[in-house]
Amino acid sequence: MTGEPLAAAPPRATAGPPVPRPSLHDPERFGEVFDAHFAEIHGYAAKRLGPDAAADVASQTFLEAFRRRDRYDPSRAAVRTWLYGIATNLIAKHRRSEVRALRARERLGPGDTGGGEGHADAVDARVSAQGLRGRLAGAIATLSAGERDVLLLVALAELSHEEVAAALGVPYGTVGSRLSRARRKVREALGGTNPMRDGEDDHG
């Protein structure tokens, strides 16, 4: 063994999240995108449309993504954001079913409790924590399609305003105005109560 120092091995590249581009030349590689994100997209669709339609929407989302993978631009959106945009566009074809489901959950679910006016993010937190049911579901059913999409992408998918804008292909300012209107309408529909209150005082 010589005294020559061994050359350091070049650092291995850290594997990032799966992206569609490698599948352009090797279609089977798209399975990595499917495996990484299918459960999350299916869960989002199920929360909005119920389990019966969720499987179809989720499957169609990945079929559309595979067909359009050559147009995916990583500089515009992460893969997860891109998939949420496709899924939301597909959910748009089920608007009437979604509203009917929300109305059904309003009738079957428990009523919301609480008092005092809550801060804006309280609406998002209640949707995220307790899902779409009771008076909250009825309030969300009254929103316009655009307002509902923005609110639920923020509350259910936890996308930032920038990510919602990229997912829906709308200006950043549009996201803010739709979200503000949606939160206000939901609070008003709940009688001005704090949607976060659950037997505790509001500190927001």
C-alpha positions in Angstrom: 0.0 0.0 0.0 1.5 3.3 -1.0 1.5 6.5 1.0 -0.4 8.3 -1.7 -3.7 9.7 -0.3 -6.8 8.2 -1.8 -8.8 10.6 -3.9 -12.1 11.5 -2.3 -15.1 10.0 -4.0 -17.4 12.6 -5.5 -20.4 13.2 -3.4 -23.5 11.3 -4.4 -26.4 13.5 -5.6 -29.2 13.6 -3.1 -32.3 12.0 -4.7 -35.1 14.6 -5.0 -38.8 13.9 -5.3 -39.8 11.9 -8.4 -40.5 14.1 -11.5 -42.1 13.2 -14.8 -39.3 14.1 -17.1 -37.3 10.8 -16.9 -40.4 9.0 -18.0 -40.3 10.8 -21.4 -37.7 8.2 -22.4 -38.6 5.5 -20.0 -42.4 5.5 -19.4 -42.1 3.0 -16.5 -40.3 5.7 -14.5 -43.6 7.5 -14.2 -44.6 4.9 -11.6 -42.3 6.7 -9.2 -44.5 9.8 -9.4 -47.6 7.6 -9.0 -46.2 5.8 -5.9 -45.1 9.1 -4.3 -48.3 11.0 -4.7 -51.3 8.8 -5.4 -52.4 8.3 -1.8 -52.4 12.1 -1.1 -54.3 13.0 -4.3 -56.8 10.2 -3.6 -57.3 11.5 -0.1 -57.9 15.1 -1.4 -60.5 13.8 -3.9 -62.2 11.7 -1.3 -62.6 14.6 1.1 -64.2 16.7 -1.6 -66.3 14.1 -3.5 -66.5 11.1 -1.2 -64.9 7.7 -1.7 -67.0 6.5 -4.7 -65.7 9.2 -7.0 -62.3 9.6 -5.5 -60.7 6.6 -7.1 -61.8 7.7 -10.6 -60.6 11.2 -10.1 -57.3 10.1 -8.7 -56.7 7.6 -11.5 -57.7 10.1 -14.1 -55.3 12.7 -12.5 -52.3 10.4 -13.1 -53.5 9.4 -16.5 -53.7 13.1 -17.5 -50.4 13.8 -15.9 -48.7 10.9 -17.8 -50.2 12.2 -21.1 -49.0 15.7 -20.4 -45.7 14.9 -18.8 -43.8 16.5 -21.7 -45.4 19.8 -20.7 -44.5 19.7 -17.1 -42.4 22.7 -16.2 -40.5 22.4 -12.9 -39.8 26.1 -12.8 -43.5 26.8 -12.6 -44.6 24.3 -10.0 -43.5 21.3 -8.0 -44.9 17.9 -9.1 -47.2 17.8 -6.1 -48.7 21.2 -6.9 -49.0 20.3 -10.6 -51.0 17.1 -9.7 -53.3 19.0 -7.3 -54.1 21.4 -10.2 -55.0 18.5 -12.5 -57.1 16.9 -9.8 -58.9 20.1 -9.0 -59.7 20.6 -12.7 -61.2 17.1 -12.8 -63.2 17.7 -9.7 -64.7 20.7 -11.5 -66.6 18.1 -13.6 -68.3 16.9 -10.4 -69.4 20.3 -9.1 -73.1 19.4 -8.7 -72.2 16.1 -7.0 -69.8 17.9 -4.7 -72.5 20.4 -3.6 -75.0 17.7 -3.1 -72.5 15.8 -0.9 -71.8 18.9 1.1 -75.5 19.4 1.7 -75.8 15.8 2.8 -73.0 16.2 5.2 -74.6 19.4 6.5 -77.7 17.4 7.4 -76.0 14.4 8.8 -73.0 16.0 10.6 -72.9 17.6 14.0 -73.4 21.4 14.4 -70.5 23.7 14.9 -70.1 25.3 18.3 -68.3 28.3 19.6 -68.6 32.0 20.0 -66.7 35.2 19.2 -65.3 36.2 15.9 -62.2 34.1 14.8 -59.3 35.1 12.7 -59.1 34.2 9.0 -57.0 31.1 9.3 -59.5 29.6 11.8 -61.7 28.6 8.9 -58.8 26.8 7.2 -57.8 25.0 10.4 -61.4 23.8 11.2 -61.7 22.4 7.6 -58.3 20.7 7.9 -58.9 19.3 11.4 -62.6 18.2 11.2 -63.3 17.8 7.5 -66.3 18.9 5.6 -69.3 18.2 7.8 -72.1 19.9 9.7 -72.7 23.6 9.3 -69.2 24.0 7.9 -70.1 21.8 5.0 -73.2 23.7 4.3 -71.3 27.0 4.4 -68.7 25.7 1.9 -71.5 24.5 -0.4 -72.6 28.2 -0.7 -69.2 29.3 -2.1 -68.5 29.8 -5.8 -66.5 27.1 -7.5 -63.4 29.3 -7.6 -63.7 30.3 -4.0 -64.2 26.7 -2.9 -61.2 25.4 -4.9 -58.9 28.0 -3.3 -60.1 27.5 0.2 -59.9 23.7 0.0 -56.5 23.7 -1.7 -55.2 25.8 1.2 -57.1 24.0 4.0 -57.0 20.3 2.8 -53.8 20.3 0.6 -52.0 22.9 2.7 -50.7 24.7 -0.5 -49.3 28.2 -0.2 -50.9 31.1 -2.1 -48.1 30.8 -4.6 -48.7 27.1 -5.1 -52.5 27.5 -5.4 -51.9 30.2 -8.1 -49.6 27.7 -10.0 -52.0 24.8 -9.6 -55.0 26.7 -10.9 -53.2 28.9 -13.4 -54.5 32.1 -11.9 -52.7 35.3 -10.7 -51.4 35.4 -7.1 -53.7 38.3 -6.3 -56.8 36.3 -7.5 -55.9 33.6 -4.9 -55.8 36.1 -2.1 -59.1 37.8 -3.0 -60.9 34.4 -3.5 -59.6 33.1 -0.2 -60.6 36.3 1.6 -64.1 36.1 0.3 -64.4 32.4 1.0 -63.3 32.8 4.6 -65.7 35.7 5.1 -68.6 33.9 3.7 -68.0 30.8 5.8 -67.7 32.9 9.0 -70.9 34.7 8.1 -72.7 31.4 7.3 -71.6 30.1 10.7 -73.2 33.2 12.4 -70.0 35.0 13.0 -68.7 32.3 15.3 -65.1 31.3 15.7 -64.7 28.1 13.7 -61.7 27.1 15.8 -63.5 27.2 19.1 -64.1 23.8 20.5 -64.7 24.4 24.2 -61.6 26.6 24.5 -61.2 30.4 24.4 -60.1 32.0 21.2 -56.6 33.5 21.4 -56.3 34.3 17.6 
